[in-house]
Amino acid sequence: QVQLVESGGGLVQAGGSLRLSCAASRSIFSIDNMAWYRQAPGKQREWVAAISSGGSTNYANSVKGRFTISRDNAKNTVWLQMNSLKPEDTAVYYCNTYITGNSYWGQGIQVTVSS
């Protein structure tokens, strides 16, 4: 099991930046896939980015080139650096991982981008 806690959200103007953090309650050294998802009002939750234990990253096309996912296993933390933010990035952002077939989610954090 693991508990995930997101932080770093808030209100930012279009073109600005935010850095989200996801702190895990246990070591993530052995956890392969850590990911970020988001859910905008009235829309389904969508995958944003993922990082493997080896540091390989993947991004949704909508954020590629603007967002960067990273992890520090020693700090049990995953980050999502979001640059050049757009109003359409407004959503609740969730940290996620799978451990032995079970999916774990953080409580989510609001990111609002004003135009």
C-alpha positions as CSV (number, residue, x, y, z in Angstrom):
1,Q,0.0,0.0,0.0
2,V,0.9,3.6,-0.4
3,Q,-0.6,7.0,0.3
4,L,0.0,9.8,-2.2
5,V,-0.3,13.5,-1.3
6,E,-0.2,16.2,-4.0
7,S,0.8,19.8,-3.4
8,G,1.8,22.9,-5.3
9,G,-1.4,23.7,-7.2
10,G,-3.0,27.1,-7.4
11,L,-4.0,29.9,-9.6
12,V,-1.7,31.1,-12.4
13,Q,-2.0,33.3,-15.4
14,A,-1.8,31.8,-18.9
15,G,1.9,31.4,-19.9
16,G,2.9,30.9,-16.3
17,S,4.4,27.9,-14.5
18,L,3.6,25.7,-11.6
19,R,5.4,22.7,-10.0
20,L,3.3,19.9,-8.6
21,S,4.7,17.5,-6.0
22,C,3.5,14.0,-5.1
23,A,4.8,12.7,-1.8
24,A,4.5,9.0,-1.2
25,S,4.2,7.4,2.2
26,R,6.7,4.7,1.5
27,S,9.7,4.1,-0.7
28,I,9.1,4.4,-4.4
29,F,12.4,2.9,-5.3
30,S,10.7,-0.4,-6.4
31,I,7.6,1.2,-7.9
32,D,8.0,1.2,-11.6
33,N,5.3,3.5,-12.9
34,M,4.4,6.8,-11.3
35,A,2.0,9.0,-13.2
36,W,-0.1,12.2,-13.2
37,Y,-3.6,12.4,-14.4
38,R,-6.0,15.4,-14.5
39,Q,-9.8,15.9,-14.6
40,A,-11.3,19.1,-15.9
41,P,-14.9,20.0,-15.0
42,G,-17.4,18.0,-16.9
43,K,-14.7,15.8,-18.5
44,Q,-13.3,12.4,-17.9
45,R,-10.0,11.9,-16.1
46,E,-7.2,11.8,-18.5
47,W,-3.6,10.6,-18.3
48,V,-1.0,13.4,-18.5
49,A,2.5,11.9,-17.9
50,A,4.3,8.9,-16.5
51,I,7.8,8.0,-15.4
52,S,9.4,4.6,-14.9
53,S,11.7,3.6,-12.1
54,G,14.5,3.9,-14.6
55,G,13.5,7.5,-15.5
56,S,11.9,6.9,-18.8
57,T,9.1,9.4,-19.4
58,N,6.0,9.6,-21.6
59,Y,3.6,12.5,-22.1
60,A,0.2,13.1,-23.5
61,N,0.3,15.0,-26.8
62,S,-1.5,17.9,-25.2
63,V,1.3,18.6,-22.7
64,K,4.4,17.4,-24.6
65,G,7.1,20.0,-24.7
66,R,5.5,22.0,-21.9
67,F,5.3,19.6,-18.9
68,T,8.2,17.6,-17.4
69,I,7.7,14.7,-15.0
70,S,10.6,13.7,-12.7
71,R,11.1,11.6,-9.6
72,D,13.5,11.3,-6.7
73,N,13.4,7.9,-5.2
74,A,15.5,9.0,-2.2
75,K,12.8,11.6,-1.3
76,N,9.8,9.4,-2.3
77,T,8.6,12.2,-4.5
78,V,7.4,12.7,-8.0
79,W,7.1,16.2,-9.6
80,L,5.3,17.6,-12.5
81,Q,6.8,20.9,-13.8
82,M,4.2,22.7,-15.9
83,N,5.3,25.5,-18.1
84,S,3.6,27.7,-20.7
85,L,0.3,26.9,-19.0
86,K,-2.9,27.4,-20.9
87,P,-6.5,27.8,-19.7
88,E,-7.3,24.4,-21.0
89,D,-4.8,23.0,-18.5
90,T,-7.3,23.9,-15.7
91,A,-8.2,20.8,-13.8
92,V,-7.7,18.8,-10.7
93,Y,-4.4,16.9,-11.0
94,Y,-3.9,13.5,-9.4
95,C,-0.9,11.4,-8.7
96,N,-1.2,7.7,-9.4
97,T,0.6,4.5,-9.2
98,Y,0.0,0.7,-9.4
99,I,1.4,-1.7,-6.8
100,T,0.7,-5.5,-7.2
101,G,-2.3,-4.8,-9.4
102,N,-3.9,-2.2,-7.2
103,S,-4.3,1.4,-8.3
104,Y,-3.6,4.2,-5.8
105,W,-4.6,7.8,-6.1
106,G,-3.8,11.0,-4.3
107,Q,-6.6,13.3,-3.2
108,G,-6.0,15.6,-6.1
109,I,-5.0,19.3,-6.3
110,Q,-6.6,22.1,-8.2
111,V,-4.7,24.0,-10.9
112,T,-6.5,27.0,-12.4
113,V,-5.1,28.9,-15.4
114,S,-6.6,32.2,-16.1
115,S,-6.7,33.8,-19.5
